[in-house]
Amino acid sequence: MNFNFRLAIVALVSCFVAVEGFAATTDSQKFTVTVPANISIVAPIDAAITHDESNSNQPFPPQSWQVVGNSIAGVSVAFSTGSAFVHKTDPTYKKDVVLGLSVGTASGPGVWTVNQPTDTTDHTNSDNVATVTASSNGTTIATFALAVSFVTGTYGTFPAGDYETTVTGTVTAN
């Protein structure tokens, strides 16, 4: 075959392939949305009460904590004290803390289970941590009602002043 004839055939085939490429009657395009992971917890503002001078435990109003967990397997949340209530001026004086946990509101396909609904510190036996926990089995948003109480014992057997504890909330993917 002569070179010009071969060139003509290659050019003709190339034109046919190019025309064929433009002659499609259907095609498709994929659209993707990437949803970033959002596993977060938001505490309410600090809370303070004045003791009513009785022998009763002193409950704070329920505290609303917001938890978001868009993990397919769900999330686990824990609320823990760093210590019992400690007197700000003289830290040798301590009073125990009672924590309680319940689910306020929730939305999403995941279901929450409160695994440890209550716990109490016992500072006289060196148990300065109280922890309450919950977990979900899927993607969900929830508001938790955290109950915190100052264990009085007998009023008047401990000094006046401010007693503090800090509760830390932690959320992790399952």
C-alpha angles and dihedrals in degrees: 000000000000121000096242091052092051090048090051092051092048090049092049093049090047091053091049091050091047092049091045089053091057094044097073114134096198137025137159141224126200122222119202130189116195111209110201119224113265113191108155146143129204123197124210121242119286115284132218134181136178117237113249091221093243131117089250124111110260112236123200117217109271110278118224114221119186118220126185123187121168094172111129090225092048131238140268124224130196130187114199138175118231089213144336115284105294126201107246095219100037112025092191086080113080136169125196126253128221116203125194130182135198135160111253103184132346137183135185132057095290120096122217125224120191102221100180109022099177140019137167133204118234104199094175087064094042094256100134097158127082117183133186122186145190136178138197129214096216147357111329148143119218145175113218124204107220114196117203124184134182109225105227105185103179113356113232095032093095130052126266118253141081120317118193140189131171124221116205121200120206128186124192135175116257 
